Amino acid sequence: MNRPAEDALRAAVHDLAEEARPAPGLALAALIRGRRRRTRRRVAAAGVAVAAVTALLVPLVLLRPDRPVQPAQPTPSPTPGTTLLPTPGADWPARPLALPGGWVVTGGVTGGTGYVLDRTRSRYVRAGGYAEVWPAPTGTVTAVRDEQHPGQLGLADAATGKLRWQRVRGALAVQWSPDGRRLAVTVLRGGVNRLGVLEVGGRYREYRIDPVRYRCTDHCVFTWTRDGRELTLPLTDSFAPQSESNRHPRWGVQFFSADDGRPTRFVKIPGDPAGPWSWSPDGNRVVVQGQREPLLVDAVTGTVLGTLPVADVAWVDDDRLLYRRPGGYWDVVLADPAGHELQRLPLPRELAERTVSVAPK
């Protein structure tokens, strides 16, 4: 990074931070809205630097587009048997956006910009001015990362208007528990994977994971189970051929207790779960990203039951799941486990090209 870019970035971040003062009734909006006054030229000069830093921490959320943004295209006709729901109107931010199956959108964010559901007012607020933003699936807290607080994660509470920072060195990825009370933090420090658990009250614990016994290479992140009691880490199959052009083959998935970090069980699941909603409510099936394609797997035996269009799914119940429709349109689809579409909802223009997080209503 050259010196002018550094100076511009530092000045831009300083200006962006000056306006983070919560206002009554607008706590979340004040904490995460874009702060752009007097910074446009400075931010433009530092844009490449910001992009490089932002790429270090990747959010794990559901229903993201399956490929880079494409020019707008006409909405395709629904497949036979699919009910095409009307596109939400221009006033969609005024209330929680309902999805097929009774779930709602909790946020539509790419990087640190987009929209987040403020549950204290049951409406969406603009998110911006932070490097990353992660809305909780329930409750009033949103996690953020700010370049002014390197090595820290922030917890912005819309109910109180307070923003608390917690030092977490070496964080690679974060994910909310299904009850919105804890964050799983994937930490890489000293070449060793560590599991961090950050509670909304501010308590932080970190557990070192044995790199020999629990060897993971390529896409190594901790993700929650459906009940929020355990976290999973995919393990690499050390005896299978590996290639830099393909995802590393998996031996299975190791489970750890969310309370004390101890290993609990191992299942020979041949892929990576995306998060808590990847597991069916009865715990019998899970959708994972296999080495080459998304797989529907028996969560007890590890047997592959079939394939699906995408790996980022949310089980609504034991027979229906939600995902973003692949192929460049990115509508939200309600489908059966065989991938047959039941309902399809086009997203508002402001969300269509963003990563969308979802949760039960």
C-alpha positions in Angstrom: 0.0 0.0 0.0 1.5 3.4 -1.0 1.7 6.3 1.5 -1.0 8.5 -0.2 -3.5 5.6 -0.1 -2.6 4.9 3.5 -3.2 8.6 4.4 -6.5 8.7 2.5 -7.7 5.5 4.1 -6.8 6.6 7.6 -8.5 10.0 7.1 -11.6 8.4 5.6 -12.0 5.9 8.4 -11.5 8.7 11.0 -14.3 10.8 9.3 -16.6 7.8 9.1 -16.2 7.1 12.8 -17.1 10.6 14.0 -20.8 10.2 13.5 -21.4 6.9 15.4 -23.7 8.4 18.1 -26.9 6.5 18.9 -30.1 8.5 18.8 -33.3 7.6 20.7 -35.5 5.3 18.6 -32.8 5.0 15.9 -30.1 3.0 17.8 -29.3 0.4 15.2 -29.5 2.9 12.3 -27.1 5.2 14.1 -24.7 2.5 14.9 -24.4 0.9 11.4 -25.6 3.5 8.8 -23.1 4.8 6.2 -21.0 7.7 7.3 -19.9 9.4 4.1 -19.7 13.1 4.8 -16.4 14.8 3.5 -15.0 11.4 2.6 -16.0 10.6 -1.0 -12.7 11.6 -2.6 -10.6 10.1 0.2 -12.5 6.8 0.1 -12.1 6.6 -3.6 -8.4 7.1 -3.3 -8.2 4.3 -0.8 -10.6 2.0 -2.4 -8.1 -0.6 -3.4 -6.6 -0.7 0.1 -10.0 -1.1 1.7 -10.9 -4.0 -0.6 -7.7 -5.7 0.3 -8.3 -5.4 4.0 -12.0 -6.3 3.8 -11.2 -9.6 2.0 -9.4 -10.9 5.1 -12.6 -11.6 7.0 -15.4 -13.4 5.1 -18.9 -13.5 6.6 -20.7 -16.9 6.8 -24.3 -16.2 6.0 -26.9 -18.0 4.0 -28.4 -17.7 0.6 -25.6 -15.8 -1.2 -25.6 -15.4 -5.0 -23.9 -18.3 -6.7 -21.7 -16.2 -9.0 -20.6 -12.6 -9.6 -23.2 -9.9 -10.3 -24.6 -10.1 -13.9 -26.5 -7.4 -15.8 -30.3 -7.4 -15.1 -32.2 -10.0 -17.0 -35.9 -10.7 -17.5 -37.3 -12.9 -14.7 -37.7 -16.4 -16.2 -41.0 -18.3 -16.2 -41.5 -20.6 -13.2 -40.9 -24.2 -13.7 -44.1 -26.3 -13.9 -45.7 -26.8 -10.5 -43.9 -23.7 -9.0 -45.9 -20.9 -7.6 -44.3 -17.6 -8.5 -45.0 -15.0 -5.7 -45.2 -11.3 -6.4 -42.0 -9.2 -6.0 -42.2 -7.1 -2.8 -43.1 -3.4 -3.4 -41.0 -0.4 -2.9 -42.0 -0.1 0.7 -40.5 -3.5 1.6 -38.1 -2.0 4.2 -41.0 -0.9 6.4 -41.7 -4.4 7.7 -39.9 -7.8 8.0 -39.7 -9.3 4.5 -41.6 -12.6 4.6 -40.2 -15.6 2.7 -41.9 -18.8 1.5 -42.2 -21.2 4.4 -42.7 -18.5 7.1 -39.1 -17.3 7.4 -37.9 -13.7 7.1 -34.9 -11.9 5.8 -32.7 -10.6 8.6 -30.3 -8.8 6.4 -29.0 -8.2 2.9 -25.4 -7.2 3.2 -22.3 -7.4 1.0 -19.1 -6.3 2.8 -20.4 -3.7 5.2 -23.2 -2.2 3.1 -26.8 -3.1 2.7 -29.8 -3.6 5.0 -30.3 -5.1 8.4 -33.5 -5.9 10.2 -34.0 -3.8 13.3 -36.3 -5.9 15.4 -36.9 -3.1 17.9 -38.8 -1.3 15.2 -39.7 -4.3 12.9 -38.2 -2.6 9.9 -34.9 -2.5 7.9 -32.2 0.1 8.4 -29.3 0.9 6.1 -26.0 -0.7 7.0 -22.7 0.9 6.0 -19.5 2.4 7.2 -18.1 -0.9 8.6 -15.8 -3.4 6.9 -18.3 -6.3 7.7 -21.8 -6.6 9.2 -23.4 -9.7 10.6 -27.1 -9.4 11.8 -28.1 -12.0 14.4 -30.9 -14.4 13.4 -33.0 -13.2 16.4 -32.7 -10.6 19.2 -31.4 -7.1 18.8 -27.6 -7.4 18.4 -25.6 -7.0 15.2 -21.9 -7.9 15.0 -19.6 -5.6 13.1 -15.9 -5.2 12.2 -14.3 -1.8 11.9 -10.9 -0.9 10.5 -10.5 1.6 13.4 -10.6 -1.4 15.8 -8.1 -3.9 14.3 -8.2 -7.3 15.9 -11.6 -6.6 17.5 -15.3 -7.5 16.9 -18.1 -5.1 17.8 -21.5 -5.9 19.2 -24.1 -3.2 18.4 -27.3 -3.5 20.4 -30.3 -1.8 18.9 -32.3 -2.1 22.2 -29.7 -0.1 24.2 -27.9 1.9 21.5 -24.6 0.6 22.8 -21.6 -0.7 20.8 -19.2 -3.0 22.7 -15.8 -4.1 21.3 -14.1 -7.4 22.1 -10.5 -8.1 21.2 -10.3 -11.3 19.0 -6.9 -11.7 17.4 -6.6 -13.7 14.2 -10.3 -13.9 13.4 -11.0 -15.4 9.9 -14.8 -15.9 10.0 -17.7 -15.5 12.4 -21.2 -17.1 12.6 -24.1 -16.5 14.9 -25.7 -19.3 16.9 -29.3 -20.0 15.9 -30.6 -18.4 19.1 -28.6 -15.2 18.4 -26.8 -15.3 21.8 -23.3 -16.4 20.8 -20.8 -15.9 17.9 -18.6 -18.7 16.8 -15.2 -17.2 15.7 -12.8 -19.2 13.5 -9.3 -18.1 14.6 -6.0 -18.9 13.0 -3.0 -17.9 15.0 0.4 -19.4 14.9 -0.6 -21.7 12.2 -3.2 -23.4 14.5 -7.0 -23.3 14.3 -8.7 -22.0 17.4 -12.4 -22.0 18.2 -13.6 -18.8 19.8 -17.0 -18.3 21.3 -18.2 -14.7 22.0 -21.4 -14.2 24.0 -23.6 -11.1 23.5 -22.9 -10.2 27.1 -19.2 -9.8 26.3 -17.7 -13.0 27.6 -15.1 -14.5 25.2 -13.5 -17.9 25.4 -11.0 -19.5 23.0 -10.0 -23.2 22.6 -6.9 -24.5 20.8 -7.7 -27.3 18.3 -5.1 -30.1 18.0 -3.8 -29.6 14.4 -2.7 -33.2 14.1 -5.7 -35.0 15.5 -8.2 -32.6 13.9 -6.4 -31.7 10.6 -8.3 -29.3 8.4 -7.0 -27.7 5.2 -8.9 -25.5 2.7 -12.1 -23.8 3.8 -11.6 -24.5 7.5 -14.3 -22.7 9.5 -16.4 -23.6 12.5 -20.2 -23.7 12.0 -23.1 -24.3 14.4 -25.4 -27.2 14.6 -29.2 -26.7 14.4 -29.6 -26.9 18.2 -26.8 -24.6 19.0 -25.1 -27.0 21.4 -22.2 -28.0 19.2 -19.9 -26.6 16.5 -18.4 -28.5 13.6 -15.1 -28.5 11.8 -14.6 -30.4 8.5 -11.5 -32.7 8.5 -9.3 -33.3 5.5 -8.9 -36.8 4.1 -5.1 -37.0 4.3 -5.0 -40.3 2.2 -7.0 -38.9 -0.8 -5.4 -37.0 -3.6 -5.4 -33.2 -3.2 -5.4 -30.5 -5.9 -5.2 -26.8 -5.7 -7.8 -26.6 -8.4 -10.4 -28.5 -6.4 -11.6 -28.3 -2.8 -9.7 -30.7 -0.5 -11.5 -34.1 0.0 -13.2 -34.5 3.4 -12.8 -37.5 5.8 -15.7 -36.3 7.8 -17.0 -33.7 10.3 -15.8 -33.3 13.9 -18.2 -31.9 16.5 -17.1 -29.8 19.5 -19.1 -28.6 22.5 -20.0 -25.0 22.4 -19.7 -24.8 26.2 -16.2 -26.0 26.7 -14.7 -26.7 23.3 -14.2 -30.4 23.9 -14.6 -32.9 21.0 -17.9 -34.7 21.3 -18.4 -36.9 18.2 -17.3 -37.6 14.6 -19.5 -38.4 11.6 -18.1 -39.4 8.1 -20.0 -36.6 6.3 -18.2 -35.9 3.0 -18.4 -32.1 2.9 -18.8 -28.8 4.7 -22.0 -27.6 6.3 -22.7 -23.9 5.8 -24.3 -23.3 9.1 -27.1 -24.2 11.6 -29.8 -24.1 9.0 -28.0 -26.7 6.9 -29.2 -29.4 9.3 -32.8 -30.6 9.1 -34.8 -29.9 12.2 -35.0 -33.6 13.1 -31.2 -33.8 12.8 -31.3 -36.7 10.3 -30.1 -34.9 7.2 -27.6 -32.2 6.3 -26.7 -30.3 3.1 -23.0 -29.9 2.6 -20.6 -28.6 0.0 -18.8 -31.7 -1.3 -15.6 -31.7 -3.2 -17.3 -31.0 -6.5 -21.1 -30.4 -5.8 -23.6 -29.7 -3.1 -24.7 -32.9 -1.4 -27.7 -34.1 0.6 -26.3 -36.4 3.3 -27.6 -38.7 6.0 -26.4 -36.9 9.1 -26.2 -40.1 11.2 -24.4 -42.5 8.8 -22.8 -40.0 6.3 -24.4 -41.7 3.4 -24.9 -39.4 0.3 -28.6 -39.3 -0.5 -28.5 -37.0 -3.5 -27.4 -33.6 -4.9 -28.9 -30.2 -4.7 -28.5 -27.0 -6.8 -26.7 -25.1 -4.0 -25.1 -25.8 -0.7 -26.3 -22.7 1.2 -29.8 -23.8 2.2 -32.1 -23.3 5.2 -34.4 -26.2 6.2 -37.8 -24.7 6.9 -39.0 -28.1 8.2 -38.1 -31.7 7.6 -39.5 -31.7 4.1 -38.9 -28.2 2.8 -35.9 -26.0 2.4 -35.0 -22.5 1.2 -32.2 -21.4 -1.1 -31.2 -18.8 -3.7 -32.1 -20.0 -7.2 -28.9 -20.6 -9.2 -28.5 -19.4 -12.8 -28.1 -15.6 -12.3 -31.6 -14.7 -11.1 -31.1 -15.4 -7.4 -34.8 -15.6 -6.4 -35.5 -17.3 -3.1 -36.9 -20.8 -3.7 -38.9 -23.1 -1.4 -38.2 -26.6 -2.5 -38.4 -30.2 -1.4 -35.3 -32.3 -0.6 -35.1 -33.6 -4.1 -34.8 -30.0 -5.4 -38.3 -29.7 -6.9 -39.4 -26.0 -6.7 -42.6 -25.3 -4.8 -42.6 -21.5 -4.5 -40.4 -18.8 -5.8 -40.1 -15.2 -4.6 -38.2 -12.5 -6.5 -36.2 -10.3 -4.1 -36.4 -6.5 -4.2 -33.9 -4.8 -6.4 -31.9 -3.6 -3.4 -31.4 -7.2 -2.1 -31.2 -9.1 -5.4 -27.4 -8.7 -5.7 -26.5 -9.0 -2.1 -25.8 -11.9 0.3 -29.1 -12.5 2.2 -29.3 -13.9 5.7 -32.5 -15.6 6.8 -34.1 -16.8 10.1 -37.4 -18.2 11.4 -40.0 -15.5 11.8 
